[in-house]
């Protein structure tokens, strides 16, 4: 636990900035995309080629949504999970490097 507290103290500003960016990300990824009717270019190309989506759903967070939550909240939850995983990997790698 001491290692996590030290990691937070050392990288506090970057962690706070990252959390703020995750919290405002739905403005661009959900709300803004709906306002300008944005669609992923690869999805458009696949549609023109007549290709359907592969029904291989290995995660409950398909399209950055969480079942039972509004899209905006699901987007934030998925972002927090992703950032948490990356931070945990970085923390573990820094611990391994010290040894």
Secondary structure, 3 states (H helix, E strand, C coil): CHHHHHHHHHHHHHHHHHHHHHHHHHHHHHHHHHHCCCCCHHHHHHHHCCCCCCCCCCCCCHHHCCCCCCHHHHHHHHHHHHHHHHHHHHHHHHHHHHC
